[in-house]
């Protein structure tokens, strides 16, 4: 099984406008939810995400997200892609 690590930045705002602002900064918005804890909105570096998406078994991989020095163990629930460019637009992670 593949182990993947992302260095993420926290996003302060939620919603369509905040996600678009995140994309304008060159990052990919994402969210971590589940595990009876609050959802955490994050952004990922697009190059790291593209490399991870190219690995075989990405959806089954144990993913570790480092956020403000804390590590979150997650699995990828869903990735939304742009309909024309096929670039990742948003990622959903669920806690293990």
KEKE-3310 file (N, C-alpha, C; in steps of 0.2 Angstrom, whole numbers, plus 5000, padded with zeros to 4 digits):
npx = (5004:5002:5010:5006:5011:5005:5009:5000:4990:4980:4963:4954:4941:4925:4915:4910:4916:4927:4934:4937:4945:4956:4960:4964:4976:4984:4982:4975:4959:4953:4945:4944:4935:4924:4926:4920:4923:4927:4925:4939:4945:4957:4971:4980:4996:4997:5006:5011:4999:4995:5006:5003:4991:4994:5000:4998:4984:4979:4967:4965:4976:4985:4985:4994:4992:5000:4997:4999:5009:5003:4998:4987:4978:4971:4960:4957:4942:4935:4938:4937:4937:4942:4931:4936:4951:4955:4961:4964:4951:4945:4947:4941:4944:4943:4943:4952)
npy = (4994:5011:5025:5042:5059:5075:5092:5104:5120:5129:5135:5149:5153:5147:5141:5145:5157:5158:5147:5149:5160:5154:5145:5155:5159:5149:5137:5121:5119:5110:5098:5091:5079:5070:5057:5061:5074:5092:5099:5102:5115:5115:5119:5113:5110:5111:5104:5094:5087:5083:5074:5064:5060:5053:5041:5024:5017:5027:5031:5021:5023:5026:5041:5055:5070:5085:5098:5113:5108:5097:5080:5072:5057:5051:5046:5047:5053:5059:5067:5081:5086:5098:5101:5103:5105:5095:5096:5095:5101:5101:5092:5079:5073:5060:5056:5043)
npz = (5000:4996:5004:5007:5009:5013:5013:5020:5020:5031:5028:5030:5027:5021:5007:4990:4985:4993:4990:4976:4978:4984:4973:4964:4970:4967:4973:4978:4984:4999:5010:5026:5035:5046:5058:5070:5073:5071:5054:5044:5034:5021:5010:4996:4988:4971:4963:4971:4973:4960:4958:4967:4963:4952:4956:4958:4966:4973:4979:4988:4997:5012:5018:5024:5032:5035:5045:5052:5060:5066:5063:5052:5049:5035:5022:5004:4999:4988:4973:4964:4947:4934:4920:4907:4907:4915:4927:4945:4956:4968:4984:4994:5010:5021:5039:5047)
capx = (5000:5006:5010:5007:5011:5004:5010:4994:4989:4973:4959:4949:4934:4922:4911:4912:4920:4934:4937:4939:4951:4961:4962:4968:4982:4987:4982:4969:4955:4951:4942:4945:4930:4923:4929:4916:4927:4925:4928:4945:4946:4964:4973:4986:5000:4994:5011:5011:4993:4996:5010:5000:4985:4997:5002:4993:4981:4979:4961:4966:4982:4985:4987:4995:4991:5003:4994:5002:5013:4999:4997:4980:4978:4965:4959:4954:4935:4933:4942:4933:4941:4939:4928:4940:4958:4955:4965:4960:4948:4943:4948:4938:4947:4939:4948:4952)
capy = (5000:5017:5030:5048:5064:5082:5098:5108:5126:5130:5140:5152:5154:5142:5143:5146:5163:5157:5141:5152:5164:5149:5143:5161:5159:5143:5131:5117:5118:5103:5098:5085:5078:5063:5055:5065:5080:5097:5099:5107:5117:5116:5120:5109:5113:5107:5099:5088:5083:5079:5068:5059:5057:5048:5035:5018:5015:5034:5031:5016:5024:5029:5048:5059:5078:5089:5105:5117:5103:5091:5075:5069:5051:5051:5043:5051:5051:5061:5072:5084:5088:5103:5097:5104:5104:5089:5098:5094:5107:5101:5086:5078:5068:5057:5054:5036)
capz = (5000:4996:5009:5004:5014:5010:5018:5019:5023:5033:5025:5035:5025:5017:5002:4983:4984:4997:4986:4970:4980:4985:4967:4961:4973:4964:4977:4977:4991:5001:5016:5030:5039:5049:5065:5075:5074:5066:5048:5043:5027:5019:5003:4995:4983:4965:4960:4976:4972:4954:4958:4971:4959:4947:4959:4958:4972:4977:4983:4994:5001:5019:5017:5030:5030:5040:5046:5058:5065:5068:5057:5051:5045:5031:5015:5000:4998:4982:4969:4958:4941:4929:4915:4901:4908:4919:4933:4951:4958:4975:4986:5000:5014:5027:5044:5048)
cpx = (5004:5005:5011:5007:5010:5006:5004:4994:4981:4970:4955:4942:4931:4917:4914:4917:4927:4938:4940:4945:4957:4964:4966:4975:4986:4987:4975:4965:4953:4948:4943:4939:4929:4926:4926:4920:4925:4928:4934:4946:4954:4965:4979:4989:4998:4999:5011:5005:4993:5000:5007:4994:4988:4999:4996:4990:4980:4973:4961:4972:4980:4988:4988:4995:4995:5000:4996:5005:5009:4998:4990:4980:4971:4965:4955:4947:4933:4937:4938:4938:4938:4937:4932:4947:4959:4960:4961:4957:4946:4944:4944:4942:4943:4944:4947:4950)
cpy = (5006:5022:5037:5054:5071:5087:5103:5115:5126:5136:5143:5152:5148:5145:5144:5151:5161:5151:5144:5157:5159:5147:5149:5161:5153:5137:5127:5116:5111:5103:5091:5084:5071:5063:5059:5071:5086:5096:5104:5108:5118:5118:5116:5112:5108:5102:5093:5083:5079:5073:5062:5056:5052:5042:5030:5017:5022:5033:5026:5018:5027:5036:5052:5066:5081:5096:5108:5112:5097:5087:5072:5063:5051:5047:5047:5049:5053:5066:5074:5087:5093:5099:5098:5102:5098:5090:5097:5101:5107:5093:5085:5072:5066:5054:5046:5034)
cpz = (5000:5001:5006:5009:5010:5015:5016:5023:5025:5029:5030:5034:5021:5012:4995:4982:4987:4993:4979:4972:4981:4978:4963:4964:4971:4968:4976:4984:4992:5008:5020:5035:5041:5055:5071:5078:5069:5059:5047:5036:5026:5012:5002:4989:4977:4963:4965:4974:4966:4954:4962:4967:4954:4949:4959:4965:4976:4982:4989:4998:5007:5018:5024:5028:5036:5040:5052:5063:5067:5062:5058:5047:5042:5025:5011:4998:4991:4979:4964:4953:4937:4923:4908:4902:4912:4925:4939:4954:4965:4977:4993:5004:5020:5032:5045:5055)
residu = (UNK:UNK:UNK:UNK:UNK:UNK:UNK:UNK:UNK:UNK:UNK:UNK:UNK:UNK:UNK:UNK:UNK:UNK:UNK:UNK:UNK:UNK:UNK:UNK:UNK:UNK:UNK:UNK:UNK:UNK:UNK:UNK:UNK:UNK:UNK:UNK:UNK:UNK:UNK:UNK:UNK:UNK:UNK:UNK:UNK:UNK:UNK:UNK:UNK:UNK:UNK:UNK:UNK:UNK:UNK:UNK:UNK:UNK:UNK:UNK:UNK:UNK:UNK:UNK:UNK:UNK:UNK:UNK:UNK:UNK:UNK:UNK:UNK:UNK:UNK:UNK:UNK:UNK:UNK:UNK:UNK:UNK:UNK:UNK:UNK:UNK:UNK:UNK:UNK:UNK:UNK:UNK:UNK:UNK:UNK:UNK)
# end
